[in-house]
Amino acid sequence: QVQLVESGGGLVQAGGSLRLSCEVSGRTFSSFAVGWFRQAPGKEREFVAGITSDGITGYARFVKDRFRISKNSAKNTIYLRMTLLEPEDTAVYYCKAGDVWGQGTQVTVSS
């Protein structure tokens, strides 16, 4: 069974950067796509970025070239590099593979 464990969240000032990690276990992710989503308090969960098994990436419009998704196949890990963070980016960030979700990691951006 696939398991996803996120890490790398934290508190950062506006304009700062963070790198989130999603470690995949139970199955190599070379055969499926993985996505990052986020959920802010009182809002619905929304797509942030995704990467296919072929390495094709896609981003939500609000990312505006500030975030970059990547993967390290040797480590079975997906990364989300976030720069120029804004208070509006404050949310719990989740990774998802198929219908499996991780537990999430909190990102808080102070103004």
ABEGO torsion letter per residue (X at the ends): XBBBBBBGBEBBBBGBBBBBBBBBBGBBAAABBBBBBBBBBGBBBBBABBBBAAGBBBBBAAAGGABBBBBBAAAGBBBBBBBGBBAAABBBBBBBBEABBBAEBBBBBBX
